[in-house]
Structure formats: structure tokens, C-alpha cells
Amino acid sequence: MSFKSILAAVLLGLLVAPAANAASITYDFRQLGSDNFTSRSYTEGGLTVTVEAQGGFVDRHISGLGVFSGTANDPNDANKKRVGEGEALVFSFAPQNIIAAVTVLFETKAEDEPFRFSVNGFTSGILSIPNGSGSEPGFSSAASFQEFNLFNAAPAGTIPPEGVNQFTMLGVGNFNAASDHRGLRVAGLTVETVQAIPLPAGVLLMLTGLSSLGLVAFRRRRATA
């Protein structure tokens, strides 16, 4: 077999070999106490997510992340710390993109909590978290934590193979309305990243050797010409 044939076979093998590997990473946004920041960053498994608020400040709480739009000693303070109408949480990722996102959402009271999300130019219709299951010790029976697979709710092709680096949770519930739609919190998040697989050292060594053989063959042809 000629050098060109060997090189072509090696290159073909590299092209058809898997080029990426998915990794699953989970973030827990719940904490004791409550505080407010313009943004917060969390790092797990080498991936950093930065959370920013629209319509207020990022609020951290035992039930998860919300948006604080109230004032000190506000009687509606507890409701104003959730993600409600006109508010949003923006999640940005670095250094890898993500191809999947499953959120754990907190809601309370008897009615299903509505929300929207946007990713890569797509904005969903009104979605909802069902009430009545997922309660945890320390919370009232009216409160629940629910998993929601965000990207599954997006049309096919919205998430490209290389993934995306940002998505947004949009509030719909209005705590001033005569209903139990009081907004939601993001208690947790599990994402999948696409990570490049480095070439094995043996493959790199083989390519180096083939390059050397090619150079020797080239010099021999020149010497006999």
C-alpha cells in the first residue's frame, strides 16, 4: 500500500470517529437565608453558569433563585422575590455550550404556575408547573418542586449540534392579581455539555511518523530525478 493510501485511510478514520462527548452537570441554587445581587456565578464540573436578573436583582433563597423587585419592609416582599410578570432570569454558560437543560422549579398555592422560556431566538408559549406533587420536608403542602425539561419544549432544530451558551426563564405570574399565580423560583438545574475528545497520543504519534515517511519518500524521488 502506498504512503498516500495509508495517509488517506488514517485521515478518513479521524473524520468518522466521534468528535465530542456529552457530560452531565447539576447545580443546586437553594440556600438558607436570602440576599440580593445583580448577578451570581456557580461553577460545577468545570462549567460556570452566571445568572443575571431582568426587572430587579437575583434573589437567593431556600426555595431557589428568584428576582427581587420590592423594597425593604414591603408587605408583599415574599411574593416579589419570585420570578413574576415582567421579570426574568438569564443563565449564561462558559467555557462550554450546553445541549440540554432540565430545571427544578418551585411554585406554591393551588394553581399551576405559568412561565415562558427563550433560547437561541425561540420564545415558548405559556408553560406551567403542575401543583400538588413534589413537596419536601420543611415546606407547606401547597409548595412543590417540579422538574421541567426546557429544551424538549423547543421546536426541532432550535438547539444546534454545537449547543448554546444561554437561555432565559421568563415570569408570567402576577402577585397583584386576584389569583394564586405568584411567580416561581429556579431551585436547581441539570445541563449537558458537549466536550471535544482529544486525539489519542498514539494517533498523533502515527501522524508524525507518516509525515516523516512522506518527507523521506519525497527526498528520494528528488535524488533519483
Helices and strands as residue ranges (DSSP letters): H 3-16, E 20-28, E 35-37, E 39-44, E 47-54, E 57-61, E 64-68, G 79-81, E 88-94, E 98-107, E 113-119, E 122-123, E 127-129, E 144-149, G 151-153, E 166-171, E 185-196, H 201-224
